[in-house]
Structures are given as C-alpha cells and as structure tokens.
Amino acid sequence: MPLNNIKAIDPELYKLIRKEEKRQRDQLEMIPSENYASSAVLEALGTVLTNKYSEGYAGKRYYQGNDNIDKIEKLSVDRAKQLFNVPYANVQPHSGSPANSAVYFAILKPGDLMMGLKLSSGGHLTHGHTDVTLSGRFYKSIQYQVGEDGYLDYDEIEKLAMEHKPKIIVSGTTAYPRILDFKRFGNIADKAGAWHLADISHIAGLVAAGVHPSPVEYAHIVTLTTHKTMRGPRGAVILATDKGLAKDQELGVLIDKAIIPGTQGGPHNNTTAAIAICFKEAMSENFKDYSKQVVKNAVVLAEELKKFGFVLISNGTDNHLLLIDLNNKNIDGWCAAWALEYGGIVVNRNTVPFDKRSAFYPSGIRLGTPAITSRGMGESEMKTIAGWINEVINIAINHLSDDIQSDNKEKSRKARADFKKKIKTNKDIKRIADEVKIMCTEFPAPGLK
Ligand code: DSN
C-alpha cells in the first residue's frame, strides 16, 4: 500500500507501520487466531465509509445520508446468511467479545446461569470466566472442562447441564484442537431447556468451507469473528438459526436491540464493507481449497513435532491449531514463545488443561496454520518449520537458569531478562531467523505483496 499521505503527515507513525509490515512479511505468523486479510479487504477498511454514522439498521437509521450504507450492510448481511445458511445475521458487532456480550444481553437477565468451557481448557473469557469478566460478573457461571486426554467429555457436560440447568450453554473454544460435536451440544441444551450458543470464532472459515461440521442445525445462535480462519477484517457477526427462531420468533429483534441500543452505538461501516468482501471471497472454490490445506498443514506439523518429542494436548489436531504442553521439556511457554519470536516464528504462550503455572508464565504454546497457509505454504514447509521449532526450543533449553522459576519475583524477572538477551543475540537463533526470512520471501503474504 502506498501510504504517501501518512508518510507526509506523520513520518513517525509511517515508519512504525512499515516496520510492522516488514515483521509480518519476514516472520512466520503462527498465532492461530491471526491471518493475512486480502488487499481487497484492506482497501475497504481504508475507504470513506469510516466517516459515516449509521445507528440503526438498513431502512431504519437515526441519521440521514445512509442510502449507500444501507445497501452495503444489506449486502454483507445477505452474504452472511447465504454462506452459513441461516435466516438472520447481524454484522455490526465490533468484535467477538462484544458479539457474545450482546447475545447474553439479548436473552439473559443479570444473575441467570450460563455454562461454558473453562479458560484453561481452551474456552474464552466471555464464556463465563470468573468475575474479572463481564460474563462472569453479571451472570452466574458454571464451567465444563476437557478430560485428562484433552478431549471434551460430553457425558460429563450433560451431567453438569442436567444438574444445574443453565439458561445458556456455550459451545465454543479458543484453544481446542479437535472437532466439536455440535449435535451433542444441541441435544444437551434441548434436554436441559437451555439456549445453545455456538461461538465458532476460531473455526468459522473451516465451517464456511465445509471442513468442520456446521453448528447451524443444532444451535439457536452462532457468533463468529471475521479475522481468524475467515481471513477478513477485525469484526464479528451474530447469526440466528431456524432452530433459534423456532424457540423465539423475536430472536432477531432481540439481538438487533442488544447491539443498538443495548451494547453498541454506530457500526463501523468500513468494516461492514470489508466483511462483505470477506464473505464473497469465502464463497469461492479457492477458499475451500485453502481451508482444507489449513487443516492438512496443521496435521503434518503436529505429526512432525511429535517425532521430536513434543507433547500435544489431545495428541494431535483436527483443525487449524495445536497446543503444545512443554512440561516434559522443562521450559515454560514464556521462554519458548520469546525464543521462537527471535527465531522468526511468532506463536502465543498458552495455559494447558490443568496447568500448574500462571496464565502469564504458562506451561504451553499455541500455534496454528491459517496465516502461513494463506502464504501458500504446504506440507513440506511444515516439516521444515517443525525442525526449526525443535532447534529453537533446544537452544532455549540450553540457556535456561534455575532462577527463572524462582519464587523470588525480582530474581525471576532478572533471570528472564538475561535469558531474552542471550537468546536474542544467539548466532544459531539468528541463523534460523534468516532461514525463516528466506522461506517467507518465497511465499509472499496476501495484502503485503
Ligand atoms: N484473542 C483470541 C484468540 O487468540 O484466540 C480470542 O479472543
């Protein structure tokens, strides 16, 4: 992108944006919730649509001058309905957390009981995590977790649901590498008399492409973000299904009202347009092939990492992500993630189920294939990447000191700073970062070409 005006007005910011572009170009983006939006999506985000206020919905706005915005929002809504085969869509949520909050606002009362997957088992903050979150503070919450094998235990979920009779059951994950049985979740919700919200933010692209089973037949409401496997702009969508409208024919009205005036003001119209583009792109054969490759790549990466002795939660993956439990390697996720970043491989540290460490210094790392697959990388690159990950972690292990795990916070902080310094300047880590860069040059990223 030219960015000539930014360069003229704000050279300091211009440099930072160019640096971030370079980072995204030269490194392997392996955070599973990230991706490269297409040039068309990026263009839509930078249009004059950002100038307009449009509180309300098409044909019923509180501001004048919305004829064009009405048509754009309608296009986006119609494409959402077509892509996911649902009768209702709201494309205005500013992102995933506001989308979930709006759903709760639409159908729950403060103090109602909700049920979702525990954060440390791969759930999300908005799925009822403790009272540090809105969902955990304004609603009562019970949480289910994965079993020792890393898989969801549906009998246990059913037992919990029947015992507590929550008003809503959320099926949805942010760090779960296996197929979700939405049919079983739907049956459990029906039996318990609960609403079933499927939060498919992570797997939305795989669902749209038919690579992961769709929850639409079994959930009343579906939420998704548009920037992860969907490969669109940073945004979110709420869908109501036929099953949801059968439970309450006013469901669409409740959700509309929960967005505005309930929890948001004006929609971000530039994002709405970019979502319309993203959904158009997702209807292509190309996107289906891409999504299949995302999963193939994740499976190969998992198998290769296992050969190096890495322990994967649930022993592998069915989707776009892997969760590595580093306990057997005696390195925590913080040290591993920093070492990998210096080696040009960007992942995020993550708790693993039943983690004994904190969320800030957890036992695992989470990595995924959506962004690197958008660059066109395939199985052979996954093998190379697994080799680099193994090499980096081994180098990192050789530079750990006992003080890193000290209970003395100051000692630990200093030891971690020393570790980072040593790893950053390590010649083998630098060599790997250079090798990564060469591979990245061979696979230009969409939107950065
Ligand atoms: N932050 C997202 C993720 O990385 O999974 C969830 O909101």
Residues whose N, C-alpha, C, O or C-beta is under 5 A from the ligand:
A	BS01	DSN	S33 T174
